[in-house]
Amino acid sequence: MTNQESLELVREILKAPDEEKLEKIVSVNLPRIDGTFFSVLNQSVQQLRREDKPEMAEALESLSDRMLRMKTLI
């Protein structure tokens, strides 16, 4: 996955209107999620913290942890 693809996926995740849509986005993309994606995701978390958006940062970080666990189970 390229940096740009990873960034687009992070944006899509952040725009998910509800938990059901979020889970669908994650499950569809899980096979192609890689280290580049997690690096971009971590950068996004740091950016949200710099922008004083701790709730969004924590939610994204929590999702990252869940996705990493899902990825290691495959």
VEXSE-700894 format. One record per atom (N, C-alpha, C): residue in three letters; x, y, z. Coordinates in steps of 0.05 Angstrom, whole numbers, padded with zeros to 5 digits, always signed. Layout:
REM residues N
ALAXYZ...
REM end
This chain:
REM residues 74
MET+00017-00023+00000MET+00000+00000+00000MET+00018+00025+00000THR+00012+00044-00017THR+00028+00068-00018THR+00020+00087+00004ASN+00036+00108+00008ASN+00029+00128+00028ASN+00002+00142+00021GLN-00001+00148-00005GLN-00026+00161-00013GLN-00050+00143-00009GLU-00048+00117-00016GLU-00070+00099-00011GLU-00076+00096+00018SER-00055+00096+00035SER-00059+00094+00064SER-00073+00119+00074LEU-00065+00142+00065LEU-00077+00167+00074LEU-00107+00168+00066GLU-00113+00159+00041GLU-00141+00159+00032GLU-00157+00140+00050LEU-00146+00117+00057LEU-00160+00099+00074LEU-00165+00110+00102VAL-00144+00123+00113VAL-00148+00136+00139VAL-00170+00157+00138ARG-00170+00173+00117ARG-00192+00193+00113ARG-00219+00179+00112GLU-00221+00157+00097GLU-00246+00143+00095GLU-00255+00132+00122ILE-00236+00122+00137ILE-00242+00112+00164ILE-00252+00135+00182LEU-00239+00158+00180LEU-00247+00181+00197LEU-00275+00191+00190LYS-00283+00188+00165LYS-00309+00197+00156LYS-00332+00177+00159ALA-00325+00154+00169ALA-00346+00133+00172ALA-00368+00144+00190PRO-00393+00142+00180PRO-00415+00154+00195PRO-00423+00139+00220ASP-00417+00113+00221ASP-00425+00096+00244ASP-00407+00072+00246GLU-00410+00057+00267GLU-00393+00034+00273GLU-00396+00012+00251GLU-00420+00009+00241GLU-00426-00012+00221GLU-00410-00006+00195LYS-00411+00019+00187LYS-00396+00027+00162LYS-00366+00025+00167LEU-00357+00033+00191LEU-00329+00031+00198LEU-00319+00002+00197GLU-00334-00017+00208GLU-00327-00045+00207GLU-00326-00055+00179LYS-00344-00046+00162LYS-00344-00055+00134LYS-00319-00045+00120ILE-00312-00019+00124ILE-00288-00008+00112ILE-00263-00024+00120VAL-00261-00030+00146VAL-00238-00044+00156VAL-00237-00073+00145SER-00259-00087+00146SER-00259-00115+00137SER-00253-00117+00107VAL-00262-00098+00091VAL-00257-00099+00062VAL-00227-00093+00056ASN-00215-00076+00072ASN-00188-00067+00067ASN-00167-00082+00083LEU-00175-00098+00102LEU-00156-00112+00119LEU-00134-00128+00105PRO-00141-00142+00083PRO-00120-00158+00070PRO-00097-00141+00058ARG-00103-00116+00051ARG-00082-00099+00038ARG-00069-00080+00058ILE-00078-00080+00083ILE-00066-00062+00103ILE-00038-00073+00110ASP-00018-00055+00111ASP+00009-00063+00116ASP+00023-00043+00134GLY+00049-00046+00136GLY+00065-00028+00153GLY+00063+00001+00145THR+00061+00006+00119THR+00059+00034+00110THR+00033+00046+00120PHE+00011+00030+00119PHE-00014+00040+00129PHE-00012+00047+00158PHE-00001+00029+00174PHE+00001+00035+00203PHE+00019+00059+00209SER+00039+00063+00193SER+00056+00086+00196SER+00041+00112+00190VAL+00026+00112+00168VAL+00009+00136+00162VAL-00012+00140+00183LEU-00024+00118+00193LEU-00044+00120+00213LEU-00033+00133+00239ASN-00009+00124+00246ASN+00005+00136+00269ASN+00010+00165+00266GLN+00019+00173+00242GLN+00024+00201+00236GLN-00002+00217+00238SER-00024+00205+00230SER-00050+00219+00232SER-00058+00223+00261VAL-00053+00203+00277VAL-00058+00205+00306VAL-00042+00228+00318GLN-00017+00230+00311GLN+00000+00251+00321GLN-00010+00278+00311GLN-00018+00280+00286GLN-00029+00305+00276GLN-00054+00314+00290LEU-00072+00295+00296LEU-00096+00302+00311LEU-00090+00312+00338ARG-00069+00301+00351ARG-00061+00310+00377ARG-00050+00339+00375ARG-00034+00344+00355ARG-00024+00371+00351ARG-00046+00391+00346GLU-00067+00382+00333GLU-00090+00399+00328GLU-00110+00401+00351ASP-00101+00390+00374ASP-00118+00390+00398ASP-00145+00376+00394LYS-00143+00353+00382LYS-00167+00336+00378LYS-00162+00309+00391PRO-00159+00309+00418PRO-00151+00284+00432PRO-00171+00261+00429GLU-00197+00268+00428GLU-00217+00247+00426GLU-00215+00232+00400MET-00211+00247+00378MET-00208+00234+00352MET-00182+00218+00351ALA-00161+00229+00363ALA-00135+00216+00363ALA-00137+00189+00378GLU-00150+00190+00401GLU-00153+00165+00417GLU-00170+00145+00403ALA-00191+00154+00390ALA-00209+00135+00376ALA-00194+00122+00353LEU-00178+00138+00338LEU-00163+00127+00316LEU-00141+00108+00326GLU-00128+00115+00348GLU-00108+00098+00360GLU-00120+00071+00369SER-00143+00073+00381SER-00157+00048+00390SER-00164+00031+00366LEU-00173+00043+00345LEU-00180+00028+00321LEU-00155+00015+00309SER-00133+00030+00310SER-00107+00019+00300SER-00100-00006+00315ASP-00103-00005+00341ASP-00097-00028+00358ASP-00114-00052+00350ARG-00140-00047+00347ARG-00159-00068+00339ARG-00151-00080+00312MET-00144-00062+00293MET-00137-00071+00266MET-00112-00088+00266LEU-00093-00079+00282LEU-00068-00094+00285LEU-00073-00122+00296ARG-00090-00124+00316ARG-00096-00151+00327ARG-00111-00168+00306MET-00129-00155+00291MET-00143-00170+00270MET-00123-00180+00249LYS-00105-00163+00242LYS-00085-00169+00221LYS-00067-00192+00230THR-00060-00193+00255THR-00042-00215+00265THR-00057-00241+00268LEU-00083-00240+00269LEU-00099-00265+00270LEU-00103-00278+00243ILE-00098-00263+00222ILE-00103-00274+00195ILE-00080-00293+00188
REM end
